[in-house]
Amino acid sequence: KQQGIEEGLQKGLQKGLQKGLQQGLQQGEAEFLLHQLERRFGPIDETIRIRVRAADSQTLLTWGEQILTAQTIEEVFKT
């Protein structure tokens, strides 16, 4: 019984660490994209900041690629 509890705790800890790592990576990606947006288009309004910080990693990657050819900030967010 004790071994089962320990295994359960270990699995829970691993899942928690994985989720925390993913969230940390997503936050870093979002902050990097915000920095790039500011460098390219100037000051960014809060609505865009919220949208970027709420996006998943795949969406951030797409936007990060679109910033390379976008002429306006609105074009970055077109799908």
Rosetta blueprint (number, residue, H / E / L):
1 K L
2 Q H
3 Q H
4 G H
5 I H
6 E H
7 E H
8 G H
9 L H
10 Q H
11 K H
12 G H
13 L H
14 Q H
15 K H
16 G H
17 L H
18 Q H
19 K H
20 G H
21 L H
22 Q H
23 Q H
24 G H
25 L H
26 Q H
27 Q H
28 G H
29 E H
30 A H
31 E H
32 F H
33 L H
34 L H
35 H H
36 Q H
37 L H
38 E H
39 R H
40 R H
41 F H
42 G L
43 P L
44 I L
45 D L
46 E H
47 T H
48 I H
49 R H
50 I H
51 R H
52 V H
53 R H
54 A H
55 A L
56 D L
57 S H
58 Q H
59 T H
60 L H
61 L H
62 T H
63 W H
64 G H
65 E H
66 Q H
67 I L
68 L L
69 T L
70 A L
71 Q L
72 T L
73 I H
74 E H
75 E H
76 V H
77 F L
78 K L
79 T L
